[in-house]
Amino acid sequence: MIEALLLVERGSIRDKSQDWGAHAFLALPSPGDRIVVRRDGEAHYLTVLCAHHRPVPMDEVANGAEPAAEVVAKWTGSE
């Protein structure tokens, strides 16, 4: 599993992304993938816009550094 911060775009292009916190993914999703996230008792449907990868050099892994990622997705509805 891969942990990634989920940033959600809702509303106008000028609005800031909403930080929905860290989520565990089986693999990082690709642009265009559809994902469903449970939040506040509802299922929210999102379309992935991009994934920001933050790799770590191998020599820093030995010192405990871990790679990270953010998934940016557009909210498309909920139920």
Secondary structure by P-SEA (a helix, b strand, c coil): cbbbbbbbbccccccccccccbbbbcccccccbbbbbbcccbbbbbbbcbbbbbcccaaaaaaccccbbbbbbbbcccc
